[in-house]
Each structure stands twice: as structure tokens, then as C-alpha cells.
Amino acid sequence: MTVGAGAMAALVCLAVSAIVIVGVRGQVGDYRQEQVTQAALKIVYLVKKNQLPVVAPASSAAAIQVMNGHGQVVSASPPLTRLPPITHRKPSPSSVTGQWTQCGVPGFSECMLVVAFRVYQSDGDWTVYALGHTVPWYTSGALLLILLASSVLLVLLTALGTARTVRKTLESVNAIRTEFAEITAKDLGRRVPVPDSRDEIAALAETANAALDRLEGALEQLRRFTSDASHDLRSPITAARTQVEEALLHPDDTDWPRTAEAILAGLERLQAIVADLLMLSRLDANAPQACEELDLARVVSAELERRPRGKRVVTKLQRGAFVSGDPVRLGRLLTNLVDNAERHANEQVTISVRAEGGAAVLQVLDDGAGITPEQRETVFQRFARLDAARSRDAGGTGLGLPIARQIAEAHGGTLTIEDSERGARFVLRLPLAGGP
């Protein structure tokens, strides 16, 4: 960045210097031409007054040479004295004056500016030549030196300022990088320093700290999930082991069919937990899913007919609410919601389906104790445990509602708990098929 800024400053200085040189050179050229023309006019005045000496008056602005009508040099100023005519070129017949640049003039190593005047005399037309130095491309050495010194100074100041700014900026970046490098999974409480300047680096540090906050929360949630999963997996295994060990201690007094049934019930719970964990892992990995156009009311009817329910189920199903999705996963979502409602309902579960505002809406309502507003998000956490009035019973795994929400989000929808006069009301919203 320092080199780039210096190069850009150099290009700007070069462009500005070129503009200055061109502008000053034009003004100096006009001034020089005016000086040479004035010197020539003074000689023209002397010729007309017949007062022209053999050695023309010296001028600091121009050298003079005068030729008579026969092409002979009749007067000249140093350094053109005693020299042959410098040129035979004359102003055009339609003009009394002419101007051009001529090289190779005797006594001069550079090209000269020539201003010529035709003077009418009795013996013919005389020609007065005035020679002045042309203006070089750089106008003058002093101007070139000033521009060069100013450009070098400006480039150096730009480079030093850029280097200082970059160094100061990189100090904050290095501090952030160093702190990031020292943060480990065991020390996620540390945060990167946020510089005082409210610039992009400060925004980067704040974003990094926000990401660390989310990472720390996710890791803490993972630790709790692992702990809870280990506990829920260990409980049926421990119970089955205890039953087997007790039966082996008293084999003759053991009711083996009853013991087998108890162990089988524990294994079924263990199998349900493992199946839910596998489902969550597939959802977390965004595993591909089938996509069909389905009538949500038909999906509900099919799932309700699969097995009998222990509580009374009332349905209000409106046909025509078509959604795009995986029928297996949508069936699993509905089953989880109905099973949850059935476990916590007193007598009745109400299920309704309708199309509303570009979305298919499914509601599952039970007449149980309900869920307080502050606990409505907690129930969607994995292995979440509420108070005794709404705690998980032996029939649940603590993963049904988290799985249902992830399936809803995978289909571009939402699953929330909304207010109801009694019990808990779970509301699923999925975009209608063909909608935005």
C-alpha cells in the first residue's frame, strides 16, 4: 500500500508538473515573442527615420540583422556583425511581418525564434530580422528544479503518511490475530481487543467477538447435550443391567418373561433415543431430502391412521393446502407433535390444517397444563427439562420437538408455540407449493 500510494502520488505530481510546464511555457513564449517583436520594431523605426547605424543597437532580448532591397546586410548587432545574411526567407507578399523558428544560425548553437518585418524604401523593400532564443520544453531550470523538489517532497510525505497509517492499522489486526491464535476450546471466554477507532477494523473485532460468543454458547450447548444424551442413554442400560444381575442372583425365583419384557421396554427407549440422535445428525448435516408436492391435510390423515391414539383426537382439515417437501420427514414432524400433545393432554388433542396468507398452517392443540411464555423456546432445546407440570415422561426422548423444528426449518417454514386459552398450541407454517 505504501508503494502504491507513493506511485499514485508520483503520477499525480507528474501530471500536475506537466500542466504547469505547458501553461508557463506558453506564457513565457508569448512574452519572449513580444520582446523580440518590440526589438524589431525599434529598428524599423530607425530605418524609416534614416537613422540606422551600421552596428545596430544591442538588445538583451534579440539580435538584429537588416538587409536592403539588394539582399545586402546594411546593419547588424552583435553577435551578427560581419556575418553573411542569416536567411533569405522573407515575409509573405501579402504581409509586412513574418515569424518562424530557424536552426543552424551562425553564432548560435540552438534553434532561434526569427521575427521579420518588411520596410518599404525607395531603393526596394528592406527586411529587418530580430532573433531571440526559443523557450525550452522545461521553460527554465529553476522552474524544473522547484517542481522536482515539490514532487519528491509530496511523494515522500504521502509514502510516510501511508506507511504510518498502515502500520497503525496493522497493529490492531496483529493484536486481533494474536488473541485469536491463543484462544482454544478450553478458553473460549477470551475476546479479541476492539480498537478505539470506529472503523472497519473495529467492526471486524466486534464481529469476531460476536462469533466467539455464539461459538461459546454453541459449545456450552453441545456439552450440555452430550451430558444429557449420555445420561439418557445410560439410564436404560443401567436399568437393564440391574434387572439382569438381580435375576441372575436368584434365577429360580425370577419371573423371566416379565424380566424380558422390562428389559425390552428399556431397549425400545434406548432405540428411540438413538434413532432420534441419528435423525438430528442428518438434519444438522443438511442431508438431502425428497421433494414432492403434498396436500398437508392428506399427510395428517395418513399419519393419524397409522396407529391408534390414547387420547381423543379432533381434526379440522382443509384440503388444498399443498406444500413441497419430504413426506417421510413431514410425517415424522407431525408424529412428534401429536405424540407430545397426547402425552400432555388431559382428554383431547385438536389438529387443524388450513391455507392462510401464502402458507399452509398446521395447528396441534392439547388441553393440558400448557407452557408459560418464558419456556416456549426452552422446549425446543435438545433434552430440555421443564418443571414437574410439563416434564418429560417415560414415553418421550426429549428430542421430538427439536427434530420437529429442524424439519420445519429445512422446509423453509417455522414451528412456534402461540397463545391459547388452555393447553399448548403448536403452530407450523410452511410455504405453499409454487409460492415465493
VOGU-3710 file (C-alpha; in Angstrom, 3 decimals, decimal comma):
1> mtvgagamaa> 0,000/0,000/0,000  2,880/2,357/0,734  4,471/1,710/-2,658  1,103/2,038/-4,377  0,306/5,315/-2,639  3,771/6,659/-3,458  3,403/5,637/-7,101  -0,020/7,268/-7,291  1,345/10,467/-5,739  4,221/10,421/-8,244
11> lvclavsaiv> 1,779/10,081/-11,147  -0,308/12,961/-9,812  2,790/15,132/-9,378  3,931/14,237/-12,898  0,565/15,220/-14,362  0,418/18,468/-12,378  4,033/19,339/-13,305  3,290/18,728/-16,989  0,247/21,017/-16,821  2,274/23,702/-15,020
21> ivgvrgqvgd> 5,159/23,468/-17,502  2,849/23,649/-20,518  0,971/26,619/-19,094  4,079/28,545/-18,006  5,880/27,742/-21,264  3,014/29,210/-23,266  3,087/32,430/-21,258  6,889/32,680/-21,420  6,810/32,003/-25,172  4,291/34,788/-25,706
31> yrqeqvtqaa> 6,404/37,150/-23,594  9,573/36,201/-25,472  7,865/36,781/-28,839  6,655/40,168/-27,643  10,197/41,136/-26,609  11,678/40,116/-29,974  8,905/41,918/-31,835  9,492/45,134/-29,849  13,212/44,968/-30,583  12,480/44,592/-34,300
41> lkivylvkkn> 10,023/47,492/-34,292  12,646/49,812/-32,788  14,934/49,029/-35,736  12,067/49,542/-38,179  11,583/52,999/-36,647  15,274/53,844/-37,166  15,122/52,651/-40,786  12,126/54,826/-41,541  13,861/57,813/-39,931  17,091/57,090/-41,928
51> qlpvvapass> 18,986/56,933/-38,624  20,034/53,286/-38,750  23,716/52,859/-37,789  25,968/50,163/-39,270  26,079/48,477/-35,901  22,538/48,187/-34,713  21,826/48,960/-31,066  22,393/45,911/-28,875  19,342/44,371/-27,179  19,205/41,822/-24,411
61> aaaiqvmngh> 16,068/40,333/-25,957  17,135/39,867/-29,604  19,963/40,010/-32,133  19,348/42,258/-35,163  20,234/41,976/-38,839  18,973/44,357/-41,544  19,096/43,658/-45,299  18,468/46,268/-48,015  16,495/45,747/-51,185  19,514/44,177/-52,936
71> gqvvsasppl> 19,940/41,489/-50,280  22,981/43,105/-48,653  23,478/43,332/-44,895  23,475/47,038/-44,033  23,291/46,789/-40,248  23,635/44,136/-37,554  24,015/43,858/-33,817  26,460/41,639/-32,014  26,937/38,720/-32,468  25,699/39,011/-36,096
81> trlppithrk> 28,084/41,782/-37,151  30,262/40,960/-40,188  28,288/37,809/-40,868  26,507/36,930/-44,116  22,725/37,035/-44,247  21,266/34,583/-41,743  18,455/33,741/-44,190  16,897/34,781/-47,452  13,392/33,997/-46,244  11,113/36,995/-46,168
91> pspssvtgqw> 7,570/37,720/-45,031  4,871/36,714/-47,499  3,949/39,317/-50,167  0,577/39,874/-48,539  2,045/40,660/-45,089  4,613/43,050/-43,664  5,709/40,663/-40,926  6,606/37,001/-40,534  7,652/34,655/-37,758  9,339/31,248/-37,715
101> tqcgvpgfse> 11,905/29,085/-35,931  15,241/28,625/-37,652  18,089/26,283/-36,757  21,738/26,475/-37,774  22,045/30,247/-37,430  25,750/31,263/-37,453  26,926/32,106/-33,959  24,110/30,191/-32,238  24,090/26,510/-31,282  20,353/26,323/-30,742
111> cmlvvafrvy> 17,339/27,000/-32,857  16,259/30,640/-32,792  12,953/32,474/-32,959  13,008/34,801/-36,005  10,673/37,790/-36,382  10,941/39,598/-39,761  9,484/42,960/-40,872  9,249/44,300/-44,450  10,106/48,004/-44,611  9,243/49,951/-47,801
121> qsdgdwtvya> 12,176/52,078/-49,000  12,905/53,993/-52,219  15,533/51,517/-53,361  13,381/48,496/-52,614  11,921/46,614/-49,684  14,253/46,261/-46,738  13,945/43,370/-44,273  14,557/43,643/-40,542  15,337/40,368/-38,755  15,202/40,005/-34,997
131> lghtvpwyts> 16,457/36,761/-33,449  15,513/35,596/-29,944  16,142/32,424/-28,031  13,335/29,882/-28,156  11,763/28,689/-24,900  12,943/25,145/-23,933  10,348/22,441/-23,134  11,033/22,777/-19,398  10,708/26,599/-19,645  13,547/27,191/-17,166
141> galllillas> 15,867/25,214/-14,942  14,606/26,980/-11,824  11,001/26,026/-12,536  12,014/22,411/-13,257  14,004/22,254/-10,007  11,088/23,659/-7,982  8,637/21,198/-9,496  11,018/18,284/-8,995  11,708/19,174/-5,364  7,999/19,693/-4,642
151> svllvlltal> 7,112/16,361/-6,264  9,772/14,443/-4,331  8,646/16,052/-1,077  4,991/15,288/-1,750  5,747/11,660/-2,694  7,827/11,198/0,463  5,119/12,723/2,666  2,475/10,534/1,025  4,578/7,390/1,452  5,416/8,182/5,075
161> gtartvrktl> 1,788/9,016/5,896  0,549/5,847/4,229  3,179/3,720/5,966  2,250/5,211/9,342  -1,475/4,675/8,740  -0,953/1,112/7,531  1,356/0,323/10,436  -1,178/1,690/12,922  -3,969/-0,280/11,252  -1,952/-3,492/11,182
171> esvnairtef> -1,151/-3,142/14,870  -4,853/-3,639/15,589  -5,030/-6,520/13,105  -1,959/-8,167/14,649  -3,465/-7,784/18,134  -6,663/-9,459/16,932  -4,705/-12,240/15,180  -2,502/-12,847/18,238  -5,501/-13,090/20,561  -7,287/-15,393/18,121
181> aeitakdlgr> -4,240/-17,648/17,955  -4,209/-18,014/21,743  -7,924/-18,790/22,090  -8,619/-22,521/22,394  -11,690/-24,639/23,027  -10,798/-24,646/26,737  -10,526/-20,849/26,916  -13,412/-19,507/24,848  -14,116/-16,794/27,426  -11,369/-14,580/25,998
191> rvpvpdsrde> -12,201/-11,903/23,426  -10,153/-10,037/20,842  -9,355/-6,359/21,573  -11,594/-3,775/19,908  -9,669/-0,648/18,786  -10,976/2,777/19,786  -11,339/3,890/16,177  -14,818/3,289/14,812  -13,627/1,899/11,502  -13,747/-1,390/9,626
201> iaalaetana> -11,105/-2,966/11,899  -13,244/-2,215/14,952  -16,251/-3,691/13,155  -14,152/-6,785/12,349  -13,165/-7,168/16,014  -16,778/-6,776/17,154  -17,905/-9,344/14,591  -15,173/-11,733/15,747  -16,249/-11,295/19,375  -19,874/-11,901/18,407
211> aldrlegale> -18,797/-15,082/16,597  -16,862/-16,164/19,697  -19,956/-15,512/21,805  -22,008/-17,732/19,520  -19,271/-20,352/19,443  -19,032/-20,366/23,240  -22,809/-20,697/23,509  -22,872/-23,491/20,934  -20,041/-25,327/22,690  -21,777/-24,988/26,055
221> qlrrftsdas> -24,992/-26,240/24,489  -23,057/-29,156/22,952  -21,570/-30,001/26,331  -24,985/-29,965/27,961  -26,389/-32,012/25,097  -23,600/-34,571/25,408  -24,106/-34,769/29,154  -27,872/-35,160/28,844  -27,566/-37,674/25,992  -25,079/-39,706/27,998
231> hdlrspitaa> -27,447/-39,685/30,971  -30,480/-40,679/28,893  -28,530/-43,428/27,138  -27,002/-44,681/30,353  -30,301/-44,854/32,288  -31,966/-47,676/30,268  -28,669/-49,537/30,003  -28,152/-49,324/33,775  -31,739/-50,391/34,445  -31,427/-53,394/32,127
241> rtqveeallh> -28,082/-54,384/33,653  -29,548/-54,137/37,186  -32,526/-56,304/36,228  -30,312/-58,938/34,613  -27,887/-59,021/37,546  -30,770/-59,312/40,052  -32,328/-62,117/38,046  -29,029/-63,985/37,851  -28,648/-63,746/41,622  -31,977/-65,538/42,114
251> pddtdwprta> -32,601/-67,427/38,865  -35,120/-69,822/40,366  -37,227/-67,064/41,888  -37,143/-64,792/38,802  -40,123/-64,268/36,516  -38,104/-64,421/33,312  -40,896/-63,412/30,878  -41,660/-60,319/32,998  -37,944/-59,507/33,262  -37,570/-59,851/29,492
261> eailaglerl> -40,495/-57,515/28,916  -38,960/-54,893/31,248  -35,605/-55,162/29,521  -37,291/-54,972/26,105  -39,086/-51,766/27,155  -35,730/-50,238/28,146  -34,180/-51,326/24,856  -37,071/-49,780/22,939  -36,486/-46,470/24,731  -32,770/-46,751/24,038
271> qaivadllml> -33,513/-47,476/20,379  -35,830/-44,459/20,208  -33,149/-42,164/21,635  -30,508/-43,477/19,200  -32,915/-43,116/16,268  -33,651/-39,506/17,260  -29,949/-38,769/17,611  -29,309/-40,166/14,127  -32,155/-38,052/12,743  -30,698/-34,932/14,375
281> srldanapqa> -27,265/-35,679/12,963  -28,723/-35,977/9,456  -30,636/-32,704/9,898  -27,540/-30,948/11,250  -25,553/-32,172/8,234  -28,252/-30,872/5,820  -28,667/-34,333/4,342  -30,559/-34,288/1,022  -34,290/-34,921/1,229  -37,002/-35,891/-1,205
291> ceeldlarvv> -39,238/-33,180/-2,578  -42,835/-33,838/-3,580  -45,953/-31,724/-3,825  -48,142/-32,846/-0,945  -51,563/-31,968/0,409  -50,801/-31,288/4,073  -54,298/-32,430/5,104  -53,748/-35,835/3,455  -50,383/-36,190/5,216  -52,088/-35,559/8,553
301> saelerrprg> -54,860/-38,075/7,797  -52,361/-40,737/6,759  -50,251/-40,311/9,891  -53,273/-40,428/12,194  -54,455/-43,676/10,602  -51,130/-45,433/11,160  -51,767/-46,263/14,816  -54,499/-45,729/17,397  -54,272/-42,869/19,860  -54,716/-42,966/23,599
311> krvvtklqrg> -56,493/-39,615/23,701  -59,433/-38,289/21,702  -58,226/-36,565/18,503  -60,403/-33,919/16,798  -59,417/-32,869/13,282  -60,331/-29,792/11,224  -58,564/-30,433/7,937  -58,960/-28,118/4,969  -57,915/-29,761/1,705  -55,868/-27,877/-0,906
321> afvsgdpvrl> -53,029/-26,644/1,302  -50,251/-28,031/-0,934  -46,610/-27,864/0,165  -43,332/-29,091/-1,330  -41,361/-31,418/0,904  -40,260/-34,844/2,026  -43,327/-36,928/3,005  -41,310/-39,088/5,427  -39,847/-36,133/7,319  -43,126/-34,198/7,330
331> grlltnlvdn> -44,799/-37,329/8,718  -42,139/-37,534/11,404  -42,741/-33,854/12,272  -46,486/-34,436/12,635  -45,971/-37,625/14,663  -43,653/-35,832/17,088  -46,158/-33,006/17,590  -49,112/-35,356/18,103  -47,172/-37,663/20,444  -46,075/-34,667/22,501
341> aerhaneqvt> -49,627/-33,298/22,658  -51,031/-36,719/23,537  -48,596/-37,186/26,440  -49,551/-33,844/27,990  -53,261/-33,661/27,096  -55,920/-34,392/29,687  -58,598/-35,704/27,346  -58,393/-34,222/23,824  -55,988/-33,209/21,063  -57,210/-30,889/18,277
351> isvraeggaa> -55,461/-30,818/14,879  -56,300/-28,314/12,135  -54,927/-27,566/8,666  -55,690/-24,503/6,514  -54,162/-22,212/3,899  -53,521/-18,687/5,123  -51,569/-15,814/3,575  -49,403/-17,844/1,193  -48,640/-20,517/3,797  -50,039/-23,857/4,875
361> vlqvlddgag> -50,809/-23,680/8,609  -50,935/-26,766/10,857  -52,038/-26,388/14,488  -51,794/-29,036/17,200  -53,590/-28,089/20,422  -53,850/-30,086/23,639  -55,994/-29,397/26,705  -53,223/-29,941/29,228  -51,459/-27,593/31,609  -49,862/-25,503/28,853
371> itpeqretvf> -46,447/-23,864/28,617  -45,557/-20,479/30,084  -44,327/-17,832/27,585  -40,800/-17,769/29,040  -40,457/-21,555/28,500  -41,747/-21,691/24,928  -38,285/-21,678/23,391  -36,797/-23,940/26,032  -38,924/-26,903/24,915  -37,197/-26,814/21,509
381> qrfarldaar> -33,778/-27,344/23,069  -32,390/-30,862/22,971  -33,036/-32,880/26,121  -34,751/-29,845/27,650  -36,391/-30,373/31,030  -39,202/-28,173/32,328  -40,930/-28,155/35,706  -42,897/-31,080/37,042  -46,126/-29,889/35,433  -44,647/-30,262/31,952
391> srdaggtglg> -41,608/-32,526/32,407  -40,791/-35,377/30,057  -42,429/-38,613/30,916  -41,123/-42,075/30,191  -42,612/-42,068/26,698  -40,518/-39,167/25,389  -36,862/-38,849/24,447  -36,503/-35,089/24,818  -35,630/-34,807/21,119  -39,018/-34,882/19,410
401> lpiarqiaea> -39,697/-31,144/19,412  -36,131/-30,132/18,400  -36,393/-32,601/15,493  -39,802/-31,177/14,509  -38,472/-27,605/14,446  -35,411/-28,547/12,370  -37,603/-30,394/9,859  -39,828/-27,297/9,602  -36,832/-25,011/9,036  -35,381/-27,433/6,455
411> hggtltieds> -38,639/-26,983/4,505  -38,436/-23,173/4,711  -41,072/-22,950/7,448  -41,396/-22,182/11,151  -42,616/-24,044/14,211  -43,652/-21,967/17,222  -45,850/-22,071/20,312  -48,610/-19,482/20,340  -51,151/-18,310/22,900  -54,215/-20,428/23,650
421> ergarfvlrl> -56,995/-20,380/26,220  -55,964/-23,801/27,502  -53,073/-26,170/26,919  -50,230/-25,714/24,451  -50,797/-24,686/20,815  -48,029/-25,641/18,397  -48,271/-23,809/15,030  -46,420/-24,985/11,920  -46,228/-22,670/8,891  -44,888/-23,953/5,548
431> plaggp> -44,814/-22,026/2,256  -47,455/-23,139/-0,223  -46,208/-25,057/-3,236  -45,436/-22,695/-6,132  -45,273/-19,696/-3,809  -42,290/-17,316/-3,349
//
